[in-house]
Amino acid sequence: MMKFQWTKLNAWTTAGVLAVVGAVGVGSASLSPMHAYAQVSTVRGLPDFADLAEQVGPSVVNIRTLEKVSSQPTAGAMDEDMLEFFKRFGLPVPNIPKGQRPNRRQQQPDEEQPTGLGSGFILSSDGYVMTNAHVVEGADEVMVTLTDKREFKAKIIGYDKRSDVAVVKIDATGLPAVKIGDVSRLRVGEWVMAIGSPFGLENTVTAGIVSAKQRDTGDYLPFIQTDVAINPGNSGGPLINLRGEVVGINSQIYSRSGGFMGISFSIPIDEAIRVSDQLRATGHVTRGRIGVQIGSVTKDVADSLGLPKQQGALVTGVEAGAPADKAGIQAGDVITRFDGKAVERISDLPRMVGNTKPGTHSTVTVFRRGQTKDLSVTVALIEPDDSVASPSQSEPKAKASPAAQKLGLVVSSLSDAQRQKLKIKGGVRVDAATDAAARAGLREGDVILAVANTEVSSLKDFEAAIGQADKSKAINVRYRRGEWEQYALIRPAR
């Protein structure tokens, strides 16, 4: 049974009030705790969410998803009448696998079973509702319940898994739509409120503050981090500021237990609206791509490239024939600007490129070998699943490089035929990768094109580049794997 530490909480609250009173210059020694609390309230009162909940509450909906489950007997299952025959006449019943045991429910037609609960909010008075993609994905039927207990079967207009945004439509008019807020005005420390259906408890109101903005969690969008209590069932519900405007969609929590632990994440509403506009117009989202793999610019990366500060997105791979390849972008480049906008961190670039209309001619600024270059790239349409060709396997040559062995590499020269097949002018082939090279991700069959910012066209070039490299720092390597040029840092053992 869970025990609540009421005594400890009350003691902390009193101490906290007295500490705050002292901080604002009120003599706490001469005031009772209740008087002190009243004095603090006059200085800065806590917000009252009651009017806000009444105002926005009718715009929040409960979403229930259903999935059709087949109840037909599996192939090879024994008929129930046959099993009764065995029992009635005292015959030994065959050993039937669990999945093939008869069940009276098998005679029933397919039925719909609940698969999930979530939340949403009304975008427009004519019945468009926004929620999370993970709430409705895979559902055969979506049911939307309003606060006045009316229930509607919703049509899924579309959902986008990359941003986790979905739009559904119910057949209703005159609905109370939410007001959309300006995320750029949202400040860290600002009070916000959430309304949703945690664990199916409809129209539950929780509140807290904005803990951080532009929080990167490895997803496509930057999140708003709050300490608002969010639990399963809150997904898709609105995050609301004190002006009664929606500033985010509650989407994720950080948890080691499955429940709320004080950290929750919401999708910024401006990003969500951009996605919902496309979903409402076409049912899907169109995004741009340039065909690069990217990594973070760490201190080691910046030092190895001579980059003044840790900024931008490191190009670790370039897809052959993709827009980036045609524009001259290379593995090992650091993209610092896209269409004139600064790329401060790795997550900025996918959002900038993704929000660019396919076919647009954009300018990419890269840092390469101590210099900044502007390259023109034509943004292409992103594909759901990009397949990368497997690397070509060539006949290895047994000649190894002594310098390469210090990095855990065994390399050999490429024949003219191999270079022609790979459409490259130089490079050396990796015959084996161990120790530091293996830790950096290199493997047999890779073709090294540059080492320590120096192009490599032969074994002699490779030996010279390694010989001149600063062994006290990580050594950058640009290499080819299949159709992709990639980038890695080899950190020699010290």
C-alpha positions in Angstrom: 0.0 0.0 0.0 1.3 3.4 -0.9 2.1 5.7 2.0 1.9 9.5 1.6 4.5 11.6 3.5 2.1 14.3 4.6 4.1 15.3 7.6 7.3 15.7 5.7 5.5 17.7 3.0 3.9 20.1 5.4 7.1 20.7 7.3 8.9 21.4 4.0 6.1 23.8 2.9 6.3 25.8 6.0 10.1 26.1 5.9 9.9 27.0 2.2 7.4 29.8 2.9 9.5 31.2 5.7 12.6 31.1 3.5 10.8 33.0 0.7 9.5 35.5 3.2 13.0 36.2 4.3 14.1 36.6 0.7 11.6 39.3 0.0 12.6 41.3 3.1 9.8 40.5 5.5 10.9 39.7 9.1 10.0 36.1 9.4 10.8 36.0 13.1 7.8 38.2 14.0 5.3 36.5 11.7 3.3 33.4 12.1 3.5 30.9 9.2 0.0 31.8 8.0 0.7 35.5 8.2 3.9 35.0 6.3 2.2 33.1 3.6 -0.4 35.9 3.2 2.4 38.4 3.0 4.2 36.5 0.2 1.0 36.1 -1.7 0.7 39.9 -1.9 4.1 40.1 -3.4 3.6 37.4 -6.0 0.5 35.3 -6.0 0.2 31.8 -7.5 -2.1 31.5 -10.6 -5.6 30.3 -10.3 -6.3 27.7 -13.0 -10.1 27.3 -12.3 -11.3 29.9 -14.9 -8.7 28.5 -17.4 -10.0 25.0 -17.0 -13.6 26.1 -17.5 -12.6 28.0 -20.6 -10.5 25.4 -22.4 -12.0 22.2 -20.9 -14.9 21.9 -23.5 -12.4 21.9 -26.3 -10.5 18.8 -25.0 -11.8 15.4 -26.1 -11.2 11.8 -25.1 -10.1 9.4 -27.8 -10.7 5.7 -27.7 -9.3 3.4 -30.4 -10.6 0.0 -31.4 -9.0 -2.9 -33.4 -10.8 -5.7 -35.1 -9.7 -9.1 -33.6 -10.4 -12.3 -35.6 -12.2 -14.9 -33.5 -12.1 -17.6 -36.2 -10.5 -20.9 -35.3 -6.9 -21.4 -36.4 -6.0 -23.9 -39.1 -5.7 -27.4 -37.6 -7.8 -26.5 -34.5 -10.0 -29.3 -33.2 -13.8 -28.8 -33.5 -15.6 -28.4 -30.2 -18.1 -31.1 -31.0 -15.3 -33.5 -31.8 -13.7 -32.8 -28.4 -17.1 -33.5 -26.7 -17.3 -36.8 -28.5 -13.9 -37.9 -27.1 -15.0 -36.9 -23.6 -18.4 -38.5 -23.7 -17.2 -41.9 -24.8 -14.2 -42.0 -22.5 -11.7 -41.9 -25.2 -8.3 -40.3 -24.5 -8.2 -36.7 -25.6 -5.4 -35.9 -28.0 -2.7 -33.5 -26.8 -3.8 -30.3 -28.5 -1.5 -27.2 -28.6 -2.8 -24.3 -26.5 -3.4 -22.1 -29.6 -5.6 -24.8 -31.2 -7.8 -25.7 -28.3 -11.5 -25.1 -29.1 -13.3 -22.2 -27.7 -17.0 -21.2 -28.0 -15.9 -17.7 -28.7 -14.3 -19.0 -31.9 -17.8 -19.4 -33.4 -18.5 -15.7 -33.0 -17.8 -13.2 -35.8 -14.9 -10.8 -35.7 -15.2 -8.3 -32.9 -13.6 -5.0 -32.1 -11.6 -4.7 -28.9 -10.3 -1.5 -27.2 -6.6 -1.0 -27.9 -5.8 2.4 -26.5 -6.9 5.6 -24.8 -5.7 9.1 -25.5 -6.6 12.7 -25.7 -7.1 15.4 -28.3 -8.4 18.9 -28.8 -10.7 20.6 -31.3 -8.9 22.5 -34.0 -11.9 24.0 -35.7 -15.6 24.3 -35.1 -16.4 21.9 -38.0 -15.0 18.9 -36.3 -11.2 18.7 -37.0 -9.4 17.2 -33.9 -5.7 17.1 -33.3 -3.9 14.3 -31.4 -0.8 12.2 -31.5 0.0 9.9 -34.3 0.8 7.1 -31.8 -2.7 7.4 -30.4 -4.5 6.5 -33.7 -1.8 4.5 -35.6 -3.0 1.0 -36.4 -6.6 1.6 -35.2 -9.5 0.2 -37.1 -11.9 2.6 -35.5 -11.5 5.8 -33.5 -14.1 7.1 -31.1 -14.1 10.7 -29.9 -16.0 11.7 -26.8 -16.8 15.3 -26.0 -17.1 16.8 -22.5 -20.9 16.9 -23.0 -20.8 13.0 -23.3 -21.6 13.0 -27.0 -19.6 10.3 -28.8 -18.6 10.3 -32.5 -16.9 7.8 -34.8 -14.0 9.7 -36.2 -12.3 9.5 -39.6 -8.5 9.5 -39.6 -7.5 12.4 -42.0 -3.9 11.5 -41.7 -1.0 11.1 -39.3 2.7 11.8 -39.4 5.0 9.5 -37.4 8.0 11.7 -37.7 6.4 14.5 -35.8 3.9 12.3 -33.9 1.0 14.5 -35.1 -2.4 13.3 -36.3 -5.7 14.9 -37.4 -9.1 13.2 -37.2 -12.5 14.4 -38.2 -15.9 14.0 -36.5 -19.3 14.8 -38.1 -20.2 17.8 -35.9 -20.5 21.6 -36.2 -20.5 24.5 -33.8 -17.8 23.0 -31.6 -15.6 25.0 -29.2 -12.2 25.3 -30.9 -9.0 26.1 -29.1 -7.0 29.2 -29.5 -3.5 28.7 -30.9 -0.7 30.4 -29.0 2.7 31.9 -30.1 5.4 29.5 -29.0 8.1 32.1 -29.6 6.6 34.0 -26.6 6.8 31.0 -24.3 9.4 31.5 -21.6 11.2 29.0 -19.3 9.6 29.2 -15.9 6.2 30.2 -17.2 3.1 28.5 -15.8 1.3 26.0 -18.1 -1.6 23.6 -17.7 -2.5 20.3 -19.3 -5.9 18.7 -19.8 -6.3 15.1 -20.8 -7.4 11.6 -19.9 -4.7 9.9 -17.9 -5.6 6.3 -17.4 -9.0 7.0 -18.9 -9.9 9.7 -16.3 -11.4 12.3 -18.6 -10.8 16.0 -18.4 -8.1 15.7 -15.7 -6.3 19.1 -15.2 -2.6 19.3 -14.1 -0.3 22.2 -14.0 3.4 23.2 -13.7 6.0 25.3 -15.4 8.0 25.2 -18.6 11.3 23.6 -17.7 13.1 24.1 -21.0 12.5 24.9 -24.7 14.1 23.4 -27.8 14.8 20.2 -25.9 16.3 17.6 -28.3 15.4 14.0 -27.5 16.5 12.4 -30.8 13.2 12.9 -32.4 12.4 15.0 -35.5 11.1 18.0 -33.5 12.4 20.1 -30.6 10.2 19.6 -27.5 8.9 21.8 -24.8 9.9 20.3 -21.5 7.7 20.8 -18.5 7.1 19.4 -15.0 3.4 19.1 -15.7 2.1 15.7 -14.6 1.6 13.6 -17.8 0.6 10.0 -17.8 -0.6 7.3 -20.2 -3.8 8.7 -21.7 -2.6 12.3 -21.7 -1.1 11.8 -25.1 -2.5 14.1 -27.7 -3.9 16.6 -25.1 -3.1 20.3 -25.1 -0.5 22.2 -23.2 -2.1 25.6 -22.4 -0.6 28.9 -21.3 -2.2 31.4 -18.8 -3.8 33.2 -21.7 -5.8 30.1 -22.5 -3.9 29.4 -25.7 -2.6 26.0 -26.8 1.2 26.1 -27.1 1.9 22.3 -27.4 0.7 18.8 -27.7 1.5 16.5 -24.8 3.5 13.6 -26.3 6.1 11.9 -24.2 7.4 11.5 -20.6 10.8 10.5 -19.2 10.2 7.6 -16.9 11.9 4.6 -15.4 8.7 3.2 -14.0 6.2 3.9 -16.8 4.6 6.7 -14.8 5.2 10.4 -14.4 8.6 11.3 -12.8 8.6 15.1 -13.2 9.7 15.4 -16.8 7.3 15.6 -19.7 7.6 16.7 -23.3 5.2 18.5 -25.6 5.3 19.1 -29.4 5.5 22.9 -30.1 2.1 23.9 -31.6 3.7 25.9 -34.4 5.4 22.8 -35.7 2.2 20.8 -35.2 0.1 23.3 -37.1 2.4 23.1 -40.1 2.0 19.3 -40.1 -1.8 19.5 -39.6 -2.2 21.9 -42.5 -0.6 19.4 -44.8 -2.6 16.5 -43.4 -5.9 18.3 -43.9 -4.9 19.4 -47.4 -3.4 16.1 -48.8 -3.6 13.5 -46.0 0.2 13.2 -45.8 3.2 15.4 -45.1 5.8 16.4 -47.8 9.3 17.0 -46.6 12.6 17.9 -48.2 15.8 15.9 -48.1 19.4 16.4 -49.4 20.8 12.9 -48.7 23.3 13.2 -45.9 23.9 11.3 -42.7 24.9 13.7 -39.9 26.4 13.6 -36.4 27.1 16.0 -33.5 30.1 18.3 -33.6 31.9 17.3 -30.4 35.0 18.9 -29.1 37.1 16.1 -30.7 35.5 16.8 -34.1 36.0 20.5 -33.8 39.6 20.1 -32.8 40.4 17.6 -35.6 38.8 19.9 -38.2 40.1 23.2 -36.9 36.6 24.4 -36.3 36.6 27.5 -34.0 33.6 26.3 -31.9 31.3 23.4 -31.5 28.6 24.4 -33.9 26.7 22.9 -36.9 26.0 19.4 -38.1 28.8 17.0 -39.0 28.3 15.2 -42.4 29.1 11.6 -41.6 27.8 10.2 -44.9 26.7 11.3 -48.4 24.3 9.3 -50.5 25.6 8.7 -54.0 23.6 10.7 -56.6 21.6 12.5 -53.9 21.3 16.3 -53.9 24.2 16.7 -51.4 26.4 14.6 -53.6 25.6 16.6 -56.7 26.2 19.8 -54.8 29.7 18.7 -53.8 29.0 18.2 -50.1 31.5 15.7 -48.6 31.7 13.4 -45.6 33.7 15.4 -43.0 32.1 18.7 -43.9 30.4 20.6 -41.1 27.2 22.3 -42.3 27.0 25.6 -40.4 24.2 27.4 -42.3 21.2 26.4 -44.4 19.6 29.1 -46.6 21.4 31.7 -44.5 20.1 30.4 -41.1 22.6 29.2 -38.6 22.8 25.5 -37.8 23.6 25.6 -34.1 23.1 21.9 -33.3 22.6 18.7 -35.2 18.8 18.7 -34.8 18.5 22.0 -36.5 19.4 20.7 -40.0 16.7 18.0 -40.4 14.0 20.5 -39.4 15.3 23.2 -41.8 15.7 20.8 -44.7 12.4 19.0 -43.9 10.5 22.2 -43.9 11.8 23.2 -47.3 9.6 22.5 -50.3 11.1 19.8 -52.6 12.5 21.4 -55.7 13.8 24.5 -53.9 17.3 25.7 -54.7 18.9 26.3 -51.3 22.4 27.4 -50.2 24.4 25.2 -47.8 27.3 26.7 -46.0 30.0 24.1 -45.1 33.3 24.3 -43.1 36.0 22.2 -44.9 39.7 22.2 -44.2 39.7 25.5 -42.5 37.6 27.3 -45.0 33.9 28.1 -45.4 32.2 27.4 -48.7 28.7 28.1 -50.0 27.2 25.3 -52.1 24.0 25.2 -54.1 21.7 22.2 -53.5 18.3 21.3 -54.9 16.2 19.9 -52.2 14.5 16.5 -53.1 11.4 14.8 -51.7 12.0 12.7 -48.7 11.0 9.0 -49.0 9.5 6.9 -46.2 12.2 4.2 -46.3 15.5 4.9 -48.0 17.2 1.8 -49.0 21.0 1.9 -49.1 22.8 -0.4 -51.4 25.1 -2.9 -49.7 28.8 -2.3 -50.1 30.6 -3.9 -53.0 33.0 -6.7 -52.0 36.3 -6.7 -53.9 39.1 -9.1 -54.0 41.5 -7.9 -51.3 45.2 -7.5 -51.8 47.3 -8.9 -49.0 49.7 -5.9 -48.9 49.3 -4.1 -45.5 50.3 -0.7 -44.4 52.5 -0.5 -41.3 51.2 3.0 -40.5 47.6 1.9 -40.8 48.2 -1.0 -38.3 48.8 1.6 -35.6 45.2 2.7 -36.0 43.9 -0.9 -36.2 43.7 -0.9 -40.0 45.0 -3.2 -42.7 44.6 -1.5 -46.1 45.5 -2.2 -49.7 45.6 -0.5 -53.1 42.7 -0.4 -55.4 42.9 -1.6 -59.0 41.9 0.7 -61.8 38.8 -1.6 -62.4 37.8 -1.3 -58.8 38.1 2.5 -58.9 36.1 2.6 -62.1 33.4 0.5 -60.6 33.1 2.7 -57.5 33.4 5.9 -59.7 36.3 7.2 -57.6 39.7 8.5 -58.5 41.7 7.4 -55.5 41.5 5.8 -52.1 42.7 2.6 -50.3 40.6 -0.4 -49.4 40.1 -1.6 -45.8 41.0 -5.3 -45.6 40.6 -5.4 -41.8 39.5 -3.1 -39.1 40.3 -3.8 -35.4 40.9 -1.9 -32.2 40.6 1.9 -32.7 39.4 1.7 -36.3 36.7 -0.9 -35.4 35.6 1.3 -32.5 35.2 4.2 -34.9 32.9 2.0 -37.1 35.1 1.1 -40.0 34.9 -2.4 -41.4 36.3 -4.6 -44.2 35.3 -3.4 -47.7 35.3 0.3 -46.8 37.3 2.6 -49.1 39.3 5.4 -47.3 39.3 8.6 -49.4 40.9 11.1 -47.0 42.8 11.0 -43.7 43.4 14.0 -41.4 41.9 16.4 -43.9 44.2 15.1 -46.7 42.9 13.4 -49.8 44.3 9.9 -50.3 44.9 8.5 -53.8 47.3 5.7 -53.1 49.0 3.8 -50.3 51.9 6.2 -50.4 49.5 9.2 -49.8 47.8 7.2 -47.0 51.1 6.5 -45.2 52.2 10.2 -45.6 48.8 11.5 -44.2 49.0 9.3 -41.1 52.7 10.2 -40.6 51.9 13.9 -40.5 48.7 13.5 -38.4 48.8 14.7 -34.7 48.6 11.4 -32.8 47.6 13.2 -29.6 44.2 14.0 -31.3 41.5 12.0 -32.9 42.2 11.4 -36.6 39.4 12.1 -39.0 38.7 9.7 -41.8 36.4 10.1 -44.8 35.5 6.8 -46.4 33.1 5.1 -48.9 30.8 2.3 -48.0 28.5 1.1 -50.8 26.8 4.2 -52.3 27.5 6.4 -49.3 30.5 8.5 -48.3 30.9 8.6 -44.5 33.0 10.2 -41.8 34.6 8.8 -38.6 37.0 9.8 -35.9 39.7 7.2 -35.0 41.1 7.8 -31.5 44.4 6.0 -31.3 45.2 4.3 -28.0 47.5 6.3 -25.8 
